[in-house]
Amino acid sequence: MGPDRQVTDRELAPVPEEPLPVPAVDAHTHLDACGATTSEGVREMVDQASQAGVTRVVTVADDMDSARFVVQAAAWDPRVFAAVALHPTRTSTFGEDDRAELEKLAADPRCVAIGETGLDYYWDYAPHDAQQEAFRWHIDLAKRLGKPLMIHDRDAHADVLRILEEETPPEQVIFHCFSGDAEFARQCVDRGYTLSFAGTVTFKNAKPLRDAALVVPAEQLLIETDAPFLTPHPMRGRVNRPYCLAYTAQGLATLRNESVEELVTAATSNAERIFRLREV
């Protein structure tokens, strides 16, 4: 969904009637794709999220225009933080000018992560070798800037792990919208990586993913919306927004046999530590 498309109230998932019991961080969203492209729009969207207890968001770039936007959005509102990178599906033409600009944007104090970068073998938009070369460049950038690496991994688990090991990963690695099974989750956890769960973990037919969520220690877990995509149950089919994190938190807590307060407290603490939110 493009940022200029206006959605109706009927299409939108409703704001939860009860806010989360403790403040939450949406660890990965796309405010511009949600339609918030001005300072007022950003403020209104985060205000709405705050009504559900989602008090801070990390808005993530996938192309050069959105990389510029997310840094600007983070300057507009202190509750918004940025992550910048070129999405793997867009790496077929990733020249020196783009790299120089991305590096400058990534150095901004309001940019708290390098992402989303990685490998996407589902779509045929960029050759695998171009994706892998760009991924290596982003890994190096994250290490040089001392910022977390936020990974997009779709149908590319083995190559993602291999390249991380070949390049030596930065201190903090996040698998955004984790999509693997329990065995892959264990491999990531054993390497010290953080797994971020989106609305897909609430889907009853996503058994391998739901099994994976059970093996992740609380200190290696984040929660995200990836809005406007992947709306969680029971609002699947409606348009996603950052406030829908509350639905994902409820579903994930139930799955893990934890209280929502316990889960969100851990995830928020992890977000503050990994992204250094209190230092920005």
N, C-alpha and C positions, 0 to 999 in steps of 0.2 A: 504494500500500500504506500503510495507516494505521500509526501508531506502536505500537498495541496488538496487532497481529497477530504471533503467534509463527511463525517459519518453521522448517522442519526442516533438519537438516544436509544432507539430500538436495537440498533446494531451493537451499541456499546454494552460491555458487561457492566452491571450496576456496581456502585461503590458499596462495599460490605456495610451492613447495618451496624456492626460492632467493630471498633478499631482493635488492632492487635494489642495485647496487654503490655507490651514493651516496644520501644521504638525499633524499627527495622530499616535496613539499607537494601535497596534494590541494586544488586551488584552488577547488573548489566541490562540496560534499556536503550532505546533509541528515541529520544524526545522529538527529534526532527521528523522522523517517520511517523510519529504519533500526531503530528500536526502542530507541535509547539515550536515555532520557528522565529518567534519574536521574544523580547524580554518579558512582555506581558503574558504571552502564551506559556512560556516556561514557568513563570511564577504561578500562574493559575493551575498548571498541571501538577506542580509539586505541592501546591496548597491542597489540591484534591487528594493527592496521595497521602498527605499528612493526616487527612481525615480518617484514613484507614490505618494509621500508625506507621506509614512508610515515610520517614522524615528526611531521608537523604537518598540520592540516586547517583549512579555512575552512568553517564550517557556516553555511548560508544560509537566510534566512527567506523565506516566501512569503505569510504572513498575519500577523495581529497576534499570535496565540498563539505562533507559531513565532518571531516577532521578539523576544518576551519570552524565549523559551526559549534562543535562540542566544546572547544576551548573558549569560544565566545560565550556560550551558554553558562559555562562554569564561572565566568567572570560576572555574568548578570546576577547570579543567585548563589549565595554561600552554601545552599543545600545541595548544589549540583557539582559533580566532579566529572572530569573528562578522561576518556581513554582514546588514544589515536593509533591508527595503523591503516594499512590497505588490506581489505578483505582478500583472502586467497583467490576468489573467483575473479578479481579485478587486476590480477598481477601480470596479465599477458603483455601489458605495456607499463612498465614500472621503471621510469628513467631517472637520471641523476637529479633533474630539477624537482621531481616529486619527492625523492629521498631527502634532498636538502630541506625542502619545506616541511616534510613530516618530522624530521629531526628537530627543527626549530620549534614546531608546535609541541612536540613531545617533551621538550625541555621546560615548557611552561609549568610553574609551580602548581597550577590547578589541574594539570594532567597527572593522574595517579596510576596509570598503567599503560602498557603498550599492547594495543589490541583493537579490533580482533584480528589476529593473524593466525596462520596455521595452514592446514591443507583441507581441501574439499574435493573429493573424488566422485561425489554424487553428480554435480553439475559439470558440464563440459565447456566451461567458459574460459578456462586458462589451462595451458599445458602443465602437466605435473612437474616438469623440470623448472618451469617459471615459478610455480607456486613454491617449490622447495627452496629455490634460490632466494626468493623474497622472504620466506620463513626464516632462513638462516640470517638474513640481514636484520630482521626484526629482533631475533634473539640477541644478536650482537648489540643492537640499539638498547634493548632493555638492560643488558649488563653494563653498558657504558654509562647509562643514566641512573642506574641503581633503582629501576622501577620494575614492578611485577609484569610478567608476560601473560597476556590473556589469550587463550588458544581457542580457535574455531577448528574443530576436528569432526569431519563428516566422512565416514567410510574410509578412514585413513589412519586407524589406530596405530598399526605397526610402524608406518613411516614417521608418524609424529614422534613416537617414543624413540625411534632410531636417531632421528635428526637431533632431538633434544640431547641425547647422550653423546652424539658426535660433536656437537657444538659446546657442550657443557652448559646446562641451563642456568638462568639467573636464580637468585635465592628464592624467589616466589614465582610459582607457576600455577595458573588457574586454568582448569578446563571448563570453559564457558558452556552452558547448556549441555552438561555431560550426557553422552548418548551411548555409553558402553554398557557391557554386562558386568556381573559381579567379579568375574576374573580380571577384566580390564581395570575395574575400579581398584582391585587389590594391587595390581601392578603400579597404578598411579599413586595410591596411598603409600606403598612401600618406598617409593621414590621421594616422598615428602610433598607431593603435589596436592593442590586444593581442588575439590570438585564442586562446581556450582550447578545447582539444580533449578530448572525452569518448570513451567507448567506441565510439561510432558510427563513428569514424575507422578502426576495425579491421574494419568490416564490408566484405567483399569486393564486395558489390553497391552500395556507396556511392561509386561512382567520382567523381562531381563533388566530393564532400567530400574524398576522398583526393587528388584533384588539387589541391584548395585547400591542403592541408597541405604540399604541396611548394613553394609560393611564399611561405611565411611565413618571414621571417628568424628566426634562433634567438633574437634579443633581443626578439621580439614574440610569444612563444609561451608558453602555460601548458598544464598537463595537469590534468584533473579527472576525477572519477567521476560526478558528479550522482547518487550512490547515494541510494536503492536502485534507481534506474532505469538503463537503458542499459548493461547489463552487456557488457563487451567480449568479442570473440572471443578464445579458443575457449570461453568460458564463457557465451556468449549463450544466454538462456533460463533461466539460474539467477539467483538474487537477488544484486544488486550490493552491495558493501561498499567502504569506503575502501581496503582492502588490494588491491582489484582494479585500482587505479591501476597496479600493476606490470605487469599484462597489457596495459593500454593503452600504457604506456611502451615495452614490448617491440615491440608492433605498430607504433607510430608511428615508432620508431627504425628498424625494418626498412624501412618505407615510405620514409623519408627518406634511407636509406642512411647512417645514422649509428650509432655505438655507443650502447647504452643509457646508458652512463656520460656520454657527451657530451651527449645529449639531456636527461637528468635534471639534470645539472649546470647547464645553461643555464636550464631551466624553474624550478629551485629558486632560482637567482640572480634571475630575473625576479620570482618571487613575493615574495622578500625585499625587492626594490626597490620594486615596485608597492604592496604592502600594508604596507611599512615594518615588517616583522615583527620586526626586531632592535630597533626603537624602542618596541615595546609592552611 
